[in-house]
């Protein structure tokens, strides 16, 4: 049987991003990101490219999103790198797909790059809330 501990650790990092992002908690959200992380993405309001603090600034502008629904997937892992995807519904009335590149450094998984795409059509209208429970 495969050792799932690394996948669980990756999900925990993405879950930190989700929980703290929904709460608009900048200090908590920073725990999920590498200090040199970058982000980019596009949507109805244009294109964003820059350091992750761009996201932290956005948290301060828009506030918490308690009604958002998220689905987390770990798409792949090779050594100390991984790719995760998060489908987000109703984050301040908008839907997104985020792709995250993660790196394991000093024993911790951190998001090193985030790419977000705002969706014009609502994805998966019946998307369930993901509740990850590991034994």
Secondary structure as UniProt FT lines:
FT   HELIX           5..22
FT   TURN            23..24
FT   HELIX           26..30
FT   TURN            31..32
FT   STRAND          33..43
FT   TURN            44..45
FT   STRAND          46..51
FT   HELIX           53..62
FT   TURN            66..67
FT   STRAND          69..78
FT   TURN            79..80
FT   STRAND          81..91
FT   TURN            92..93
FT   STRAND          94..105
FT   TURN            106..107
FT   STRAND          108..119
FT   TURN            125..126
//
